[in-house]
Every structure is written in structure tokens, then in C-alpha cells.
Amino acid sequence: MQYSPSQDREDFAVALDPRMPVIPLSLEETGLELSFLLRLAAKCATEQDTVTASHLAERMKLSKVLANLLIKELVKLSYLEARGLAGEDIKSDIRYALSMKGLDYAQTAARQSGYVGPAPVSLDVFCRQIGLQSIHHERVTCERLIRSLEGLVLSPALVEKLGPAVNSGRSILLYGPPGNGKTSIAERTSELFLQTIWVPYAIEVGGYVISFYDEATHQPVREPAVRPHPKADQRWVECRRPVIKTGGELTLDLLDLTYNPGSNVYEAPVHLKASGGVFIIDDFGRQQDRPQALINRWIVPLERGYDFLTLHTGKKFKVPFDELVVFSTNIAPRELSDEAGLRRLKYKIYVNNPSRDEYIRIFESYAREVAVNLLSDDLRLFYDRKYKGDTLASCYHPKYLLDFISSYCDFNDLPKVASLEMLDRAWGGVFTLD
């Protein structure tokens, strides 16, 4: 979808992804009312003393042809006045400035909505685009799954369960004792999906703007200096499928629109920003809201594939719920929800403590990473002494022990060797005594 900036011809032969939003050729094709576009253009014009069609097109992410149409309409309404050419060349853009009448118009528009920026897309267009780039359209192969889990020591049985669950694009509950890689497994899903998707800067619903594109969440596939396909609708940003992770901070309020009464602009909820990607709820059951309440909130989205959001005016509207949802928890499933709620979580995968062999493999792998010399016989003796009775091995133990050994040896200027004596010292330094 990318091409060299030096190739400016509109007929340049670039592979056209059929899912790509195409540039609107008329104001009607934007899906927005003319009055909405005029108000937005007027607000953009307040950002500097004069404005040109090129500047307006870049700011609103519309074609220069459409920007000229908006300017022509604003001039006709006496909201904009011509102020001469932008340069000495006769072909230069004409500069325009807001008249006093236009300034009043722009200020009134700003009181109605403080949003200034790329023209939003309509709700209908947004829903249609999500359908075109659905996560269900991308197949995850066994090879890709194994490659994404590289560096994690997991049993073949666990990997075999993960494959169909991830490929379903539905919901997964990873549960089991703490410290055994549930979060790491969930985070590795970011490497599974190779397709790109298009994310809108904003969505228009009932005259209100919902800010959508989030630089902290959405990862563009190209650098700003690299031009996208010449026929691409610039109101959309081509991104990797998003992976959004939340934890104990997740509340029911974050699953609804966030309204700013000062600007009259909304922020899309966190799960809507994850559309077409992966939404991870880590430490499920540790949130302020009861897990049953959170699952109840998601019953319709998980079951039907759509959600309902509400504006502060009371207007409800339907949005797609298209994402792989991964719940990760240390709490037994029966303590999280009733049977009806658990039924909505399609795949339930138990992540157990590591076996002796798996534990040693994890230890060996991390020892190489931190350059600690490992004495295999000492490690096996250490394992047999420490992990007996109610004391169970966890996948995080090797890292904690080796980090202690590395820091201790650095401080005391000693060779980094995980001897039996040093392993015992590390055990006493990082784990509490009963």
C-alpha cells in the first residue's frame, strides 16, 4: 500500500487493497452534511491568519478539489474573503481570511463542537469498513503461532489449545496460578496478525464527533513522510491490528463514551478502539467493578458481535464488536461469574505451573540471556530441595532468582555463577518466608 514519494502521478500502478477506503470524489460521498463540513472548515480557518485550499485539504484530510468547493461555498456566504495569492507564481493558491461575519460563524460553530481536525467519517461508513477488515477474515497458522510464542516455554498441549482459540477471533479465558505466562501469552497475540486495517481519525454520529484514532494505541504502518496510496481516503490511517491491554484500572465507565462537556466532543471507549484487533483484560477479577458486572456488560457484544453506545442526549446507536477478547486471571472461573456468563467466554484455557523439565528449560534460557553461568547439577538439586509439598514452581521464579544473582555478583564483584549456594541466597532474597 506504500509507494515512493517521488512517484506523484495519479495513475501510478500500486496494488489496490479492496478493503482500502477510497477518497471521496464529492462532498456527498464524505457521508457528512454540507453544514457540518462548512462549520469544520470555518473552525480550521481560525487556526491561522489566512488559509489556502491546500492547507484546508491537509487539515481536513480531504482532496484539494473538495476543499475548494467548501471555500467557494464559504465565500458565497460571505464568511471568507480573498486576500491575494499565496506566492508570486500566478498558479499559486489564493489566500483566504475569515470576515467578521465568518469569525462569528466560526465561533458559534466552536461553541457547538470544539472539534477541529480531520473530517470524521459517518457511522455507516465506519461500520461497513470494520466489516471489510474483520479480524475473522485473517487466518492464524500453526507456524505463525509457534513463531509468536518463541522464547516462552509452553507445553505442546497448551499450544494446541491456543491455536483454535486465537483463530476463532472470539473470546478466550486464560486462567491458572499466578506467574506462569498468561499475560505474556496474551501479549504475544500482537505478532499473530499480519494484515493492516484502516482507523478513522474520528466518527460523526448525530452531529457529534467521536474522537477515535489514538497515537498511544494505533500503530501506523508507514512513516509520516511516506505518502499513502493516491486514491486512499486520508481520513483513515492504515495501521497494524491494534492490541490494547487493560488491567485493574478497567471500569464499566471506560466501556462507554467519554463526553467532554467543554468541547462537546466524545472519546471512543477503549474496546471500540480495539476494533479489528485484540483486547486484553489482564488481572480479570481485580477491577473495582465485580467481574460478573463486567461480563454482563459484554454479554450482547460477545454473543451477537455488536454493542450499543449512548450519547449524552440519550440517543443510542449500534457499533460493531469485532475483536479477539482475551481475559487473563488467577481466580478460579467459578468465582468470576455464573454459568451464563462463563458460557459467553468461548475458550477456557488452563495455564498450569511448569513441570520440572519446563522449569529447567526456562532457567537455562534466561541464564543465557543475562550471562549467568549455570551449574546444571546444582540447579536440579536446588529444584528437588525447594519444590516439594505445597511449594510449587512458577515460570517467573527463574527470572527473579537469576536477576538477584546477577545484581548480587555485580555489587560484590563476583563471577556470575548460579551455584547451589548462590541459588539458596537468591531464594532467601526474593521470596518470603512462611
N, C-alpha and C positions, 0 to 999 in steps of 0.2 A: 504493500500500500504506500510505500515511500518512493520518492524519486529525487534526482539531483536538482538542487536549487537553480542550476544553470539552464535547466530544460523548462522553459516557460510556456511553450506552445500548448494551447488548449487541447489540441488533437494528439498530444504525446501519448503513445501507446503504453499505458500502465495497466497491469492486471486489475480488473474491477471486481471487487468482492461484492457479490449480490446482496450482502447484508448491509453494506455501507449506506448511510443516509445521504441522499443526493441533494445537491444545492437547489434551493427553491428558485424557480425562474420568474415567479410573480409574487406580489405581496400576498395574494390569496393562498399561494402554496406554502407560505410560512405557517399557516394554521392559526394565525393570530388576527384579531380585529385591527382594522386600519387605525382606529382611535388609540388602541394600546401602543401600536408601533410609533405613532406620532408623538405620544407623550414620552415614550422612552427616548426617541431621537432628540426631543427638546431637552430632556434631562442630560443627555450626553453632551449636548451643545453648551451646557453651563460649565463644563469642566475646563474650558479654555476660552480665551477672548474671541477667537474665530475658529470656525470648523470648516473642513472640506469634505467632499464626498468620500475621499479615500480614508480620512480619519474616521468618519462616521461608519463606513463599511467595516473597518478594522475593529472599532469599539463594539459594534453590534453584531459582528461576525456574520454579516450579510454581504451579498455581492455589491459591487460599486453601482451596478445598474439599479438595484433596489434602493440603495442609499440615495441616489439621485432622484428617484421617484418620491421618496419621503421628503427630501429637501424641496423639491418642486411644490409639493402639497403644503409644506410649512410656509414657503414664500407666498403662495396663493392666499393663505390665511393671514398674511402679514405678520407671521411670527419670526421669520428670518429675513434678513436684508443682505444683499450682496455687498461685499467690501473689496472688490478687485481680485486680481489674480494672485495665486499663492507664490508665483515665481515670474521671472522675466519672459519665459517661453510662453508664446501665445496659446500653447496647448496645455498650460498648467491648469490645475483645478481652480475653481472660483472659491474664494473665501467668503464665508457667511458668518453673520453675527446675529444674536437674538435682539429683536427690537424690544422696546419697553413692554409692548403687548405680549411678545413672545416670552419675555422674562417672567411676567406674571403667570403666563400659561405653564411654564416650566416649574415655577414654584408651587403652583396648585397641584401639578402632577406629582411633585416630590412629596407633598403632604399626603396624597392618596397612596403612594408607594415610594419608599426610599430606594428601591432597587435601581441601580444604574450599571449597565454592563451588557454582555451578550444577550441578544434577543432569546427569550425562552422558547421551548418547543411546547406544543399543545399536549394535553394529557393523552388524547387519542394516538398521536404520533409516538409518544413515549411508550405506551402500552404495546403498540404494533412493533416497535423496534426491539423491545425486550423479548417479544415472541420470536423474532427473527434470529436473535443471538442467544437463545435459551441455553442454559448450561446442559440441558438434556440433549442437545444436538452434538455434544462433544463426547466421544468415547475414550475412556481411560483404559489403556492396555496394561497387561501384566508387567511388561518390560518397563513401562513408564512408572508404574507404582513402585517396583523394586528399586529403580534408579532414584526416585524421590526419597526413599527411606534409607538410602545409603548412609552409613555411619551409625544407624540405630541397630542394636542387636535385638531382633524380634524373632519369635518362633515362627516356623513356616505355617502353622495352623492359624496364627493371628493374621499374618499377611494374606492368607487365603480368604479370611473373613472380610478383611478390609476392601479387597478388590471389588466385589459386587456392591458393597455398601457405597463406596465412593462413586462408582459408575452409575448408580441409581440417580444421583443428583437430588436425593430427598433429604432424610434426616438420619443422623447417627448419634447414638448414646455410647460414649466411651466411659466405662466405669471400672473401678477396681482400687486397690490400695494406692496411697499417695507415692509420688516419686518414681513411677515406673514408665514414664514416657507418654502418657496420654496427651499432654499438651504438645509435646514435640511431634507426635503423630499428626495431630490436628493441624499444626502449623505447616507441616510438610505438604499439605494439600495444595499450597500455593504453587508448587512445582509440577503439579499433575496436569494442569490445563494449559494448553498451548495457544488456543485461539484468542484473538483480540476481540474486544467489544467496543461499542461507542457509548460514551457517557455524556449526557447533556449538561451544559452549564447550569441550566435552570428549567423549570417546568411551570407553565401557566395553567391555573385552574380557577375558573370563575372570576377572572380579572386579577387574581392574586398570584404572586410569584413565589415559587418554592425553590430555594437555592439547593442545588444537587451536587455538582462537581466539587470534590473536596481534595485539595492537594495532599492532605495527610493520609488520604485513603486510596485515591485513584492514581495509578502509575501509568503515565503516558508512554507510548511505545516509541516515540520519536522526540528528539531534541527540538526546542522551540525554533531554532534556526532552520530546521529541515521542513520544507513545505510538504503538506499532505497532498493527496490526490486532488487534481484541479477541479474535479466535479464533486468533491465531498462537501457536505453541509458543515460549515465551520462552527455551527452552534453545538456540535458534538466533538468530543475529544476521544480519539482512539486510544484505548488503554488495555492493559492486561486485565484478565478477570480479577476483580478485587477479592482480597482476603481480609476480612475485618474481624478483629478479636476483641471481645469484651470479657470482663470478669466480675468481680464482686461489686463493681460500680454500676452494673446494669440495673435499671429500674423500669417499671412499667411506663413511666413518663417518657423515657428515651425511645420507646417504641411508638410514640405518637409525634405528630408535627410539633416543632418548637416555634412558637409565634413570638415575634418581636413587635410589641405594640408601638414602639417608637418609629420604626421604619415600615411597619405594615408588611413585613416580609417573613416568610416561613423558612425554616431549615428542615430538610428531609430527615426522617428518622434513620437511625443507624442501620436497621435491617433493610430499608429501602435502598440505601447507598450500596449495599452488598448485592444488589440485583445482578444476576448473571455470574455470580461468584460464590464465595464461601463465607459463611457467617459462623464464627466460633464463639460459643458461650463457655468460657473456662470457669472452673470452680463453681459449677452449677449447684445451687443449693446454699451458697454462701451470700447471696444477694440480700438486700434489705427486704424485698418482697418475697413472699413464700414461693417456693418452686412450683407449687400447684397453681398459684395465680399466674405465673409466667407461662406455664404450659396451657392454661385455659385461654390466655390471650392469643396463643398460637394455634389453637385447635382448628379454626377455619383456614388460616393460611397453610398449615401443614397438610390438611386434608384436601382442600379444594384448589390450592395453588393461587389464591388471590387474597388480598387484605382490604380492609376499609379504613380510610383515614377521614378526619373531620376538621373542617376549617372552624375558626372561632365564631363564624356566623351560624354554625350549625349544619352547614352543607356537608354531606357525606359523599365520598367518591371512592371508586374501586381502583385498586392498583394491583399489578401482578406481583406474586410472591414466587420468584424464580431464583432459587439459590440452594446450595448444599448447606444444611444447618448441622453443625457438629457440637453436641453437648459433651462436656468433659467433667467428670465428677468423682469424688472419693466416697460419696454417700451411696448407700445401697438404694437401688431403684425404687423399691417398695416404700422407702422413706421420703421419696421425692414427690410421688404422685400416685393417684389411684389407677386402677387398670385401664379406665377410659383414657386417661392422659398418656399413660405409657404406650398405649396402642398407637398413638399418633407418632411416636418415635419409631420409625420403621425398622432400623437396625440397631441391635443392642450387642455391644462387643465388650467382653470382659478382658481387661489388661492385667495380667497376673504378675506376681513377683517373679524375678528371674530365677531360673534353675542354677545349680552350681556351675555348670559349664557356661551358661549365658553370662553369669556374673563375672567369671574369669575372663571371658572374651571382652566384656565391657572394660574391665580393669586393664587388660593388655592394650586395648585400643587407645584409651585415654592416657595411659602411661607413655605411649609413643608420642602422643600429641604434646604433652608437657615435658618431654625429655627426662623422665624419671626411669632409672634402671630398675627393672622388676625382677625379683628373685622368685621364680615360679614355685619352688618347693615351699618357700616361706609363705607365699600367698595362699597356697592350698591348706597349709597347716593353720594359718590365720582364719581362713574361712571355716574350717571344721571346728575351731575353738569358739568362734564368736556366734556363728549362726546355728543355734540349736535350741530346742524347746520352743518358747514363744518368740524368740528373736529371729525375724525373717529378713532375708537380704532384700535390698531395694536397688533399682537401677541407678539411683542418684548417689549411692554410697561410694562407689569408686572415685567419682569426681571429687567429692568432699574430702575423702581421705588423701587422695593424691595432691589436691590443692594445698592441704595442710602440710604435707611432706615437702612440697616444693617451697612453700613460704618458710618453713622451719629451717630447711637447709640453706636457703638464701640468707636468712638472718644470721645463722651460725657459721656461715662459710664452710658448709659440709658438702660432700658429694651427694648428688640426688639419687639415693638408693632406697627402694621400698623394702627394707629388711623387716623381719618379724618384729624386732624391737621398735623400729620406726612406725610400723603399722599399728602396733599397740599404743604408741604415743599419740598417733593421729586419732585413733578411736576415742581415747580419753579427751582429746581436744575438741572434737566436733559433735560428739553425741552425749546426751545427758545420761546421768547415772540413775538407775531406779532406786 
